[in-house]
Amino acid sequence: MAGARRYARISCALRALAACLTVTGAHADALSEPHLTIIPRTEAEAARIADILRDPQDFTMPERFEDLPAGAATVRVRETADAFSDPSNNIGFDGELRFKVGNGLFRKLWVSSPSSTLASDGLGPLYNARSCQSCHIKDGRGHPPELGEQSAVSMFLRISIPDDAARMTEIEEYLGTAPDPTYGTQLQDFALPGIPAEYRLAIRYTEIPVALSGGETASLRAPTYTAADLGYGPLHPQAMLSPRVAPQMIGLGLLEAIPAVDILALADPDDADGDGISGRANIVWSAEYDMPMLGRFGLKAGSPTVREQSAGAFAGDIGISNPLFADPFGECTTIQDACQNAPHGDGDARDFEVDAEGLDLVTFYSQNLGVPARRDVDDPEVLRGKEVFHSTGCAACHTPKFVTHRLDDQPAQSFQLIWPHTDMLLHDMGEGLADNRPEARATGREWRTPPLWGIGLTERVSGHTYFLHDGRARSLLEAVLWHGGEAEAARDTVAQMPPEDRAALIRYLESL
């Protein structure tokens, strides 16, 4: 199970060479990390890392440094909703200054053009939010609209249509898609005055009862999504929609600093070890570097770097042009004339509505949001839950720990032992969670394993306990019970295990 896959990665680390992989085609491309200035590991360091990353054998006590999930970057646990908003503990005074300026841009409410505040105009004309913080509230997890809410801030629908002509010969198994000719790549539910919004998100839930061992029961809510009140006519007949809730922001720079070779060493697309887990890397085309790269960010790992993810959010979510996505009208299509011809913020004193310096500051802020320390790591029930987590097979995808690259110019992320509980790979999660919309190499049933660090603080930060890509799960147990596909065996084990073990597993997750 997880141990066999971990052993392959340990062997790879010992040799510290990409040659320990079968690196051909898409995997060879994925080893490129042009956004990082890497200092190669020595053989001695590789051996130390291999020893540190071995699976635990003793569950009667915590592992060394387990209470510091982000290594030296770990921050203290706040008792308030600001628990995800502190800078990494090791960025220094100058880093804190950049972080605070980036935070200001992250929180900025953009206004429409023309405006006397030239540094803040350019909103829309179509948009999902007026600021980054509007979706990533308190830098935490978004949520679906509550009953009676008229808007879906922090949640939207991605959209695309099949397009075999869009396949990329440079990336093996790339699934060709194209924007909807009328609505683009995501649906925006807000617009400036005089311009119709694209839609209203409508959700209907159906309750599904689930029997658990010990006479316990659970209920899962299965959503049906509708793009209602379309502002520009019908969707394309082949339109594929995918609901997306804004994910939490902590630890992104550390995830970016995990060596690509270590992530790819966990991939087992043909399930060669027979454990039922067949994680695959998503390989995406980088708009910044004009080359294939390993996808790391987004719910299907559709973006290779924090900077590119941030630039895409500026353009798609807020309608703000930037050096990577330069259209001043954001995501408007050629059919949306009023949107394309509306006033915008390019060409006043700026080349783009947010320039390279502003994008870099938001990127730095996003890279350095601190991961809070673990709680109750030595609690007996938490330790029992950790053992259940490993024995059930959860760690086969939610890989507990990595050691980041040595980085010449990013000391806060350099050579840290981190505990994100993700393998950063794509997994088939079954028909119940399928959105039936591909993204790069990700199929309509595949999702990137989400990091679990900080998940136990969700209610404190975000005021809710909604989980999964669309917030359908109302608790951690419901999130586990939605797992299918490669995780079906683990899910069934959780449903059938003694209730006290199930409670311990949830207690462990709450401690992360």
Summary of the structure (lengths in Angstrom):
residues: 512
radius of gyration: 22.2
end to end distance: 22.3
largest distance: 67.1
contacts: 1780
relative contact order: 0.19
helix: 32%
strand: 16%
